[in-house]
Amino acid sequence: MGIRQKVKVRGGAAVAVAAVLSLTLAGCGGGGEKPEEPQKPASSQPQGSGAQKPSPTGGGSSEPLEVIATSAGPAGIVLTLNSALRDQGGFLTVSGQIKNGGSDAFVRVTAWKGDEKGASATSVAGATLTDKAGKKRYYVLRDTEGRCLCTIGITKIAPGETIPFFAQFPAPPAGTTEVDFNLPTFATATIKVSG
């Protein structure tokens, strides 16, 4: 046999051995049992700490959310505020839910965008915080492209539907423990700042 023929035979044998090994390993898959999923560590921090967006449906937690204030709006709409968390980056994030307690779909959501030019018509960018003691009003923050750091994409709320929302503001001074939250069409709600 020439050198070329030996290389072809050895190469073919190597391919055959690799194929047999891969079939053998595939057959050792564990009897069709599903692998165990890794356990997720329990978090000691409450949900919503920091500047996280609330998930649509309230995060799936069976624990009821804390209610720090409620405010009535038109046509059976109710605003529930769950947290006003100050973070170390100098921001304050207000999170809550808007529920349609009426019998018709609520579509007048454009009032919540506020009067600011370029604000998304489907956002809660019109929300404000007022620090009465410091005599300052705070508006929802914007990113470098002018988009609000708040919930967007609210086009309508069906009867009985609850929509989670958040809005991020500059944090008032550390001594400020209470602010007034306002979203157009709702009554002003006084809320405690935590964090």
C-alpha positions as CSV (number, residue, x, y, z in Angstrom):
1,M,0.0,0.0,0.0
2,G,1.2,3.5,-0.9
3,I,1.2,6.4,1.5
4,R,-1.9,7.9,0.0
5,Q,-3.9,4.7,0.4
6,K,-2.8,4.4,4.1
7,V,-3.9,8.0,4.8
8,K,-7.3,7.3,3.2
9,V,-7.9,4.2,5.2
10,R,-6.8,5.8,8.5
11,G,-9.0,8.9,7.8
12,G,-12.0,6.7,7.0
13,A,-11.4,4.7,10.1
14,A,-11.2,7.8,12.2
15,V,-14.6,9.0,10.8
16,A,-16.2,5.7,11.5
17,V,-14.9,5.6,15.1
18,A,-16.2,9.2,15.7
19,A,-19.6,8.3,14.3
20,V,-19.8,5.2,16.5
21,L,-18.8,7.2,19.6
22,S,-21.3,9.9,19.0
23,L,-24.1,7.4,18.6
24,T,-23.0,5.6,21.8
25,L,-23.0,8.9,23.7
26,A,-26.4,9.9,22.3
27,G,-27.8,6.6,23.6
28,C,-26.6,7.4,27.1
29,G,-29.0,10.3,27.5
30,G,-30.3,9.3,30.9
31,G,-33.4,7.2,30.1
32,G,-35.6,10.1,28.9
33,E,-35.7,11.9,32.2
34,K,-35.7,15.7,32.2
35,P,-32.6,17.3,33.7
36,E,-33.3,19.1,37.0
37,E,-33.6,22.9,36.6
38,P,-31.2,24.8,38.9
39,Q,-32.8,26.3,42.0
40,K,-33.1,30.1,41.9
41,P,-31.9,31.7,45.1
42,A,-34.5,33.5,47.1
43,S,-34.1,37.2,47.0
44,S,-34.0,39.1,50.2
45,Q,-34.8,42.4,48.4
46,P,-38.4,43.3,47.8
47,Q,-39.4,43.4,44.1
48,G,-39.2,46.7,42.4
49,S,-36.1,47.9,44.3
50,G,-33.9,50.0,42.2
51,A,-35.0,51.2,38.8
52,Q,-36.6,48.0,37.5
53,K,-39.7,48.1,35.3
54,P,-42.6,46.2,36.7
55,S,-43.6,43.2,34.7
56,P,-46.9,43.1,32.9
57,T,-49.3,41.1,35.3
58,G,-47.6,42.1,38.5
59,G,-44.6,39.7,38.3
60,G,-46.6,36.5,39.0
61,S,-45.9,36.7,42.7
62,S,-48.6,35.4,45.0
63,E,-47.8,38.1,47.6
64,P,-50.2,41.1,47.5
65,L,-48.5,44.3,46.5
66,E,-48.3,47.0,49.2
67,V,-50.6,49.9,48.5
68,I,-49.2,53.3,49.5
69,A,-52.0,55.4,47.9
70,T,-55.0,55.2,45.5
71,S,-56.5,57.9,43.3
72,A,-59.8,57.9,41.4
73,G,-60.0,58.9,37.7
74,P,-62.7,59.2,35.2
75,A,-65.0,56.4,34.0
76,G,-64.2,54.0,36.9
77,I,-60.4,54.1,36.4
78,V,-58.4,53.7,39.6
79,L,-54.7,54.5,40.1
80,T,-53.0,52.4,42.8
81,L,-49.5,53.3,43.8
82,N,-47.3,50.5,45.2
83,S,-43.9,52.1,45.8
84,A,-41.8,55.2,45.5
85,L,-38.2,54.0,45.8
86,R,-35.2,56.2,45.9
87,D,-32.0,54.6,44.6
88,Q,-28.3,55.5,45.1
89,G,-28.0,56.8,41.5
90,G,-30.2,59.9,42.4
91,F,-33.5,58.6,40.9
92,L,-36.9,58.0,42.4
93,T,-39.1,55.3,40.7
94,V,-42.8,55.3,41.3
95,S,-44.6,52.0,40.5
96,G,-48.2,51.1,40.5
97,Q,-51.2,49.9,38.6
98,I,-54.1,51.4,36.7
99,K,-57.3,49.4,36.8
100,N,-60.4,49.9,34.7
101,G,-63.3,49.3,37.1
102,G,-65.8,50.5,34.5
103,S,-67.9,48.6,32.1
104,D,-66.4,50.1,28.9
105,A,-62.9,50.1,27.4
106,F,-61.0,53.2,28.5
107,V,-59.3,54.8,25.5
108,R,-58.6,58.4,26.7
109,V,-55.0,57.5,27.7
110,T,-53.5,60.3,25.6
111,A,-54.1,62.8,28.5
112,W,-51.5,60.9,30.5
113,K,-48.7,61.9,28.2
114,G,-48.7,65.5,29.4
115,D,-48.2,68.6,27.4
116,E,-44.5,68.1,26.6
117,K,-43.7,68.3,22.9
118,G,-42.7,64.9,21.4
119,A,-44.0,62.8,24.4
120,S,-45.4,59.4,23.4
121,A,-49.2,59.5,23.2
122,T,-49.3,56.0,24.8
123,S,-47.2,56.8,27.9
124,V,-47.5,58.1,31.4
125,A,-44.9,60.8,30.7
126,G,-47.3,63.5,32.1
127,A,-46.8,62.3,35.6
128,T,-45.2,64.7,38.1
129,L,-43.9,64.7,41.6
130,T,-44.2,67.8,43.9
131,D,-42.0,68.3,46.9
132,K,-44.2,70.8,48.8
133,A,-41.6,71.3,51.6
134,G,-38.8,72.0,49.0
135,K,-41.2,73.9,46.7
136,K,-40.1,71.9,43.6
137,R,-41.9,70.0,40.9
138,Y,-40.2,67.0,39.3
139,Y,-41.0,65.7,35.8
140,V,-40.5,62.2,34.3
141,L,-36.9,61.7,33.2
142,R,-36.0,61.3,29.5
143,D,-33.2,59.3,27.8
144,T,-30.8,60.8,25.4
145,E,-33.3,60.3,22.5
146,G,-36.1,62.1,24.4
147,R,-38.1,59.0,25.3
148,C,-39.6,59.0,28.8
149,L,-38.2,56.7,31.5
150,C,-41.7,55.4,32.1
151,T,-44.3,52.9,30.9
152,I,-45.2,53.3,27.2
153,G,-47.6,51.5,24.9
154,I,-50.8,51.9,26.8
155,T,-53.5,52.3,24.0
156,K,-56.6,51.3,25.9
157,I,-57.6,49.5,29.1
158,A,-60.3,46.9,28.8
159,P,-63.1,46.6,31.5
160,G,-61.6,44.8,34.5
161,E,-58.0,45.0,33.1
162,T,-55.1,46.1,35.2
163,I,-52.0,47.7,33.6
164,P,-48.8,48.0,35.7
165,F,-46.8,51.2,35.2
166,F,-43.7,53.0,36.4
167,A,-42.2,56.4,36.1
168,Q,-38.7,57.5,37.0
169,F,-37.9,61.0,38.3
170,P,-34.9,62.9,39.7
171,A,-34.9,62.1,43.4
172,P,-35.8,65.0,45.8
173,P,-33.3,65.8,48.6
174,A,-32.6,63.0,51.1
175,G,-34.6,64.9,53.8
176,T,-37.8,64.7,51.7
177,T,-39.9,61.8,52.9
178,E,-43.2,62.7,51.3
179,V,-44.2,63.9,47.8
180,D,-47.4,64.5,45.9
181,F,-47.8,62.3,42.8
182,N,-50.0,63.5,40.0
183,L,-51.0,61.9,36.7
184,P,-53.4,63.9,34.5
185,T,-57.1,63.0,35.0
186,F,-56.4,61.6,38.5
187,A,-56.6,63.3,41.8
188,T,-53.3,64.1,43.4
189,A,-52.0,61.4,45.8
190,T,-49.5,62.0,48.7
191,I,-47.0,59.2,48.9
192,K,-44.1,58.3,51.2
193,V,-40.7,57.9,49.7
194,S,-38.6,54.9,50.7
195,G,-35.0,53.9,50.2
